[in-house]
Amino acid sequence: MIIVLKPDISKKDELAVLKEIKKLGYKPHVMRGVERTVVGAIGDERTHQNLEALNTWPQVEKVMPVQKRYKLTSREAHKGNSTVNVCGNIIGGKKIQIMAGPCSVEDEKQLLTTAHAVKKAGATILRGGAYKPRTSPYEFQGLGVKGLKLLAKARKETGLAIITELLSEQQAELVAEYSDILQIGARNAQNFQLLIAAAKTGKPVLLKRGLSMRIEEWLLAGEYVLANDNANLMFCERGIRTFETYTRNTLDLSTIPIIKKESHCPIVIDPSQGAGRSDLVVAMCKGAVAMGADALLIEVHPNPAEAWSDGAQQLTIEGFAKLMEELKPFIAAAGRE
């Protein structure tokens, strides 16, 4: 059930409603919008008391049943758009946020050179992998803790927020200590215990779509984050596996309007992983902005030819600066900043 609270009620009145929801056997999950606060009541309606009596409370605007399997990520749960605040950068708001940086953190010079360059070009969040999930065990797996410390140094020097991937439950607190957004990659998109561990750190979570994941499965995976008291969830389309071999993956831009229709959570597009080719990244970014993406996640490297991972899909520093200029008319046309 979804309980919509009236605007401008006191904290005391809100707590009274939450207490009643708990008393009736449900777990309340609070979602705060710009104009309304919505409470998702999680529990089995077949065994617990009906919450419709809350319609009589002066603090409550209305009580609604939720028909979707994904109750908290659903647009039924929260009619407005949710936003995620990452160190003052609002994802899901008027401004399109740009997350940029190397696929892998390789060394201090590579990371800091990239960080300063992408910030100068207009990025607000630095991406970089300290732990890398690789198909082969013989490929570069990331610098680990050393990589996390280099990301922290880059944040201190540039002021950019940090997004990096979390691979295991055991490392959740460690990675959260050094990052501002926890990325859950495609290979772990249905690792539900990892999603719970990420949620419990309290850090914003960016959930990438799995390699062959249906959209409903993706939304249900996101449910694990919201259901564990973390409202800061973002979905990220990074391409799915199809029969096509011309590109590394097939970047499904149709997920943008679908997620916007089905969910209140922000949608991010990763054109680098999505295409696997740097020559397609610019066009994919323009398309994503035009279709309503809230943020872009772009791989950038000072010398992609010498990158330790996925060099073919990374833009040069000069290429990224050019992209940022070319995006401006598309951002303006989309009514964004």
TAWO-V591789 format. One record per residue. N is the residue number from 1. RES is the residue in three letters. PSI is psi as a letter, one per 20 degrees, with the letter a starting at -180 (* if undefined). OMEGA is omega in whole degrees, -180 to 180 (none if undefined). D_FIRST is the distance of its C-alpha to the first C-alpha in Angstrom with 1 decimal. Layout:
N;RES;PSI;OMEGA;D_FIRST, N;RES;PSI;OMEGA;D_FIRST
This chain:
1;MET;q;178;0.0, 2;ILE;p;179;3.8, 3;ILE;o;178;6.6, 4;VAL;o;-179;9.9, 5;LEU;q;177;12.9, 6;LYS;q;-180;16.2, 7;PRO;q;172;19.0, 8;ASP;k;174;21.7, 9;ILE;q;-178;20.2, 10;SER;r;177;22.1, 11;LYS;h;179;21.2, 12;LYS;g;179;21.6, 13;ASP;h;178;19.1, 14;GLU;g;180;16.5, 15;LEU;h;179;17.4, 16;ALA;g;178;17.2, 17;VAL;g;179;13.5, 18;LEU;h;179;13.0, 19;LYS;g;180;15.3, 20;GLU;h;179;13.6, 21;ILE;g;178;10.3, 22;LYS;g;-180;12.8, 23;LYS;h;-179;14.8, 24;LEU;j;173;12.2, 25;GLY;j;-179;12.2, 26;TYR;q;174;9.4, 27;LYS;o;-179;10.6, 28;PRO;p;177;9.8, 29;HIS;o;-173;10.7, 30;VAL;p;176;12.3, 31;MET;o;-176;13.3, 32;ARG;p;176;16.2, 33;GLY;a;-180;17.6, 34;VAL;g;-175;20.9, 35;GLU;h;-174;19.8, 36;ARG;q;169;16.2, 37;THR;p;-178;14.2, 38;VAL;p;179;10.5, 39;VAL;p;173;8.5, 40;GLY;p;179;6.1, 41;ALA;o;-175;5.3, 42;ILE;p;180;7.2, 43;GLY;r;-179;8.5, 44;ASP;o;-177;9.7, 45;GLU;i;179;8.2, 46;ARG;h;-176;11.9, 47;THR;i;180;13.5, 48;HIS;r;179;11.4, 49;GLN;q;179;11.4, 50;ASN;p;-177;9.0, 51;LEU;i;-175;7.4, 52;GLU;h;177;8.7, 53;ALA;i;178;11.9, 54;LEU;i;176;11.0, 55;ASN;h;-179;12.0, 56;THR;i;-178;15.4, 57;TRP;p;-179;15.5, 58;PRO;h;-180;18.0, 59;GLN;i;-170;16.2, 60;VAL;p;177;13.0, 61;GLU;g;177;13.5, 62;LYS;q;176;10.5, 63;VAL;p;-176;6.9, 64;MET;q;172;5.7, 65;PRO;q;177;4.5, 66;VAL;p;-176;5.7, 67;GLN;h;-177;9.1, 68;LYS;q;174;10.8, 69;ARG;h;177;11.9, 70;TYR;n;-170;11.9, 71;LYS;g;-173;8.4, 72;LEU;h;177;9.8, 73;THR;i;-175;13.0, 74;SER;q;173;11.8, 75;ARG;h;175;13.0, 76;GLU;h;-178;9.9, 77;ALA;h;-174;8.3, 78;HIS;o;-174;11.5, 79;LYS;h;-179;14.0, 80;GLY;r;177;16.9, 81;ASN;p;174;18.9, 82;SER;q;176;18.5, 83;THR;q;178;21.9, 84;VAL;p;-179;23.5, 85;ASN;o;179;26.4, 86;VAL;n;179;29.2, 87;CYS;k;179;32.1, 88;GLY;i;177;31.8, 89;ASN;o;-175;31.4, 90;ILE;o;179;28.2, 91;ILE;p;-175;26.8, 92;GLY;i;179;24.9, 93;GLY;b;-177;26.8, 94;LYS;h;-176;29.9, 95;LYS;p;174;32.2, 96;ILE;p;-178;32.3, 97;GLN;q;-180;32.8, 98;ILE;o;175;35.4, 99;MET;p;-174;35.3, 100;ALA;q;179;38.8, 101;GLY;a;-175;41.1, 102;PRO;q;175;42.8, 103;CYS;g;179;41.3, 104;SER;q;170;42.8, 105;VAL;p;-176;44.2, 106;GLU;g;177;47.9, 107;ASP;r;-175;49.8, 108;GLU;g;-178;50.0, 109;LYS;g;-180;52.0, 110;GLN;g;-176;49.9, 111;LEU;g;-177;46.6, 112;LEU;h;177;48.0, 113;THR;g;-180;49.8, 114;THR;g;-177;46.7, 115;ALA;g;-180;44.5, 116;HIS;h;-177;47.0, 117;ALA;g;-178;47.5, 118;VAL;h;176;43.9, 119;LYS;g;179;43.2, 120;LYS;h;-178;46.3, 121;ALA;i;176;45.1, 122;GLY;j;177;41.7, 123;ALA;q;179;39.3, 124;THR;i;-178;37.0, 125;ILE;p;-179;35.8, 126;LEU;p;175;38.1, 127;ARG;q;178;37.2, 128;GLY;p;-177;39.3, 129;GLY;p;173;39.0, 130;ALA;h;174;40.3, 131;TYR;p;-174;39.0, 132;LYS;p;174;39.5, 133;PRO;o;-176;38.1, 134;ARG;q;-179;41.1, 135;THR;h;179;41.7, 136;SER;p;178;45.1, 137;PRO;i;-178;45.7, 138;TYR;i;178;48.9, 139;GLU;r;-178;47.4, 140;PHE;p;-175;46.8, 141;GLN;j;-180;43.7, 142;GLY;r;-179;43.5, 143;LEU;i;179;45.1, 144;GLY;c;-177;42.4, 145;VAL;h;178;42.6, 146;LYS;g;178;45.5, 147;GLY;h;178;43.4, 148;LEU;g;-180;40.7, 149;LYS;h;176;43.4, 150;LEU;h;176;44.8, 151;LEU;g;178;41.5, 152;ALA;h;178;41.3, 153;LYS;g;178;44.8, 154;ALA;h;178;44.0, 155;ARG;g;-179;41.1, 156;LYS;h;-178;43.5, 157;GLU;h;-171;46.2, 158;THR;h;-175;44.2, 159;GLY;j;179;41.0, 160;LEU;p;172;38.9, 161;ALA;r;-174;35.5, 162;ILE;p;169;35.4, 163;ILE;p;178;33.3, 164;THR;r;-172;34.4, 165;GLU;q;175;33.2, 166;LEU;p;-176;31.9, 167;LEU;h;-175;33.2, 168;SER;q;178;32.6, 169;GLU;h;-176;30.4, 170;GLN;h;-177;33.6, 171;GLN;j;-173;34.3, 172;ALA;g;-178;30.9, 173;GLU;h;179;32.1, 174;LEU;g;-179;35.5, 175;VAL;h;179;34.3, 176;ALA;h;180;31.8, 177;GLU;h;-175;34.7, 178;TYR;i;-173;36.6, 179;SER;r;178;34.0, 180;ASP;h;174;31.5, 181;ILE;p;174;29.3, 182;LEU;p;178;28.9, 183;GLN;p;172;29.4, 184;ILE;o;-173;28.2, 185;GLY;r;-175;30.6, 186;ALA;h;-177;30.5, 187;ARG;h;-178;31.9, 188;ASN;j;-173;29.2, 189;ALA;h;176;26.2, 190;GLN;k;171;24.9, 191;ASN;n;-167;26.4, 192;PHE;h;178;23.1, 193;GLN;h;176;24.8, 194;LEU;g;178;26.4, 195;LEU;g;178;23.2, 196;ILE;g;180;21.9, 197;ALA;g;178;25.3, 198;ALA;g;-180;25.2, 199;ALA;g;-175;21.9, 200;LYS;i;174;23.1, 201;THR;i;-177;26.2, 202;GLY;i;-180;24.1, 203;LYS;q;174;26.0, 204;PRO;q;-177;24.6, 205;VAL;p;173;24.3, 206;LEU;o;-176;25.7, 207;LEU;o;178;24.7, 208;LYS;q;177;27.3, 209;ARG;p;180;26.8, 210;GLY;r;-174;28.5, 211;LEU;h;-179;31.9, 212;SER;k;-171;30.7, 213;MET;p;172;26.9, 214;ARG;q;-175;24.9, 215;ILE;h;178;22.4, 216;GLU;h;178;19.4, 217;GLU;h;179;20.8, 218;TRP;g;178;21.3, 219;LEU;h;178;17.7, 220;LEU;h;175;16.6, 221;ALA;g;177;19.3, 222;GLY;h;179;18.0, 223;GLU;h;179;14.7, 224;TYR;h;178;17.0, 225;VAL;g;-178;18.0, 226;LEU;h;-178;14.8, 227;ALA;i;177;13.4, 228;ASN;k;170;16.7, 229;ASP;k;174;16.4, 230;ASN;o;-176;18.3, 231;ALA;i;-172;17.1, 232;ASN;m;-178;20.5, 233;LEU;p;173;20.2, 234;MET;p;173;22.6, 235;PHE;q;-180;23.2, 236;CYS;o;174;26.9, 237;GLU;p;-177;28.7, 238;ARG;k;179;32.0, 239;GLY;q;179;33.3, 240;ILE;r;-179;32.9, 241;ARG;p;177;35.6, 242;THR;a;179;37.2, 243;PHE;i;-175;40.7, 244;GLU;p;179;42.0, 245;THR;i;-179;44.5, 246;TYR;h;176;45.6, 247;THR;r;-179;42.9, 248;ARG;g;175;41.4, 249;ASN;r;174;37.9, 250;THR;o;-178;36.5, 251;LEU;o;-174;34.6, 252;ASP;n;-179;31.7, 253;LEU;i;177;31.3, 254;SER;i;178;29.2, 255;THR;h;-178;26.3, 256;ILE;g;179;26.4, 257;PRO;h;179;25.2, 258;ILE;g;179;22.9, 259;ILE;h;178;21.1, 260;LYS;h;180;21.2, 261;LYS;g;-173;19.6, 262;GLU;h;-172;16.9, 263;SER;q;177;16.1, 264;HIS;i;-176;16.4, 265;CYS;q;179;18.6, 266;PRO;q;178;22.4, 267;ILE;p;-179;24.6, 268;VAL;q;178;28.0, 269;ILE;p;177;30.9, 270;ASP;n;-177;33.6, 271;PRO;i;-179;36.6, 272;SER;g;174;39.0, 273;GLN;h;-175;37.3, 274;GLY;g;-178;36.2, 275;ALA;h;-177;39.8, 276;GLY;j;-179;41.9, 277;ARG;p;-177;44.6, 278;SER;h;-178;45.3, 279;ASP;i;178;47.0, 280;LEU;i;-174;43.7, 281;VAL;g;-177;41.6, 282;VAL;g;-179;42.6, 283;ALA;g;180;41.8, 284;MET;h;177;38.4, 285;CYS;g;180;37.6, 286;LYS;g;179;38.6, 287;GLY;g;-179;36.5, 288;ALA;g;179;33.4, 289;VAL;g;-178;33.9, 290;ALA;h;-177;34.6, 291;MET;i;173;31.3, 292;GLY;j;177;29.1, 293;ALA;q;-179;29.0, 294;ASP;h;-179;28.0, 295;ALA;q;176;30.5, 296;LEU;q;179;33.3, 297;LEU;o;-168;34.4, 298;ILE;p;179;38.1, 299;GLU;p;-177;40.7, 300;VAL;p;-178;44.0, 301;HIS;q;179;47.1, 302;PRO;h;-180;50.6, 303;ASN;n;-175;52.3, 304;PRO;h;-180;50.0, 305;ALA;h;-179;53.0, 306;GLU;j;-179;53.2, 307;ALA;q;-179;49.5, 308;TRP;i;176;48.8, 309;SER;p;171;45.8, 310;ASP;l;-179;44.7, 311;GLY;h;-175;47.5, 312;ALA;h;-176;47.4, 313;GLN;j;-176;44.0, 314;GLN;p;176;44.7, 315;LEU;q;169;46.0, 316;THR;r;177;49.0, 317;ILE;g;179;48.8, 318;GLU;h;179;50.7, 319;GLY;h;178;48.5, 320;PHE;g;179;45.4, 321;ALA;h;178;47.0, 322;LYS;g;178;48.0, 323;LEU;g;-178;44.5, 324;MET;h;177;43.1, 325;GLU;g;-177;45.7, 326;GLU;h;-180;45.0, 327;LEU;h;-173;41.2, 328;LYS;g;179;41.8, 329;PRO;h;178;42.3, 330;PHE;h;177;39.3, 331;ILE;g;179;37.1, 332;ALA;g;-179;38.6, 333;ALA;h;179;38.1, 334;ALA;i;-180;34.4, 335;GLY;k;-179;34.1, 336;ARG;r;179;33.5, 337;GLU;*;none;35.6
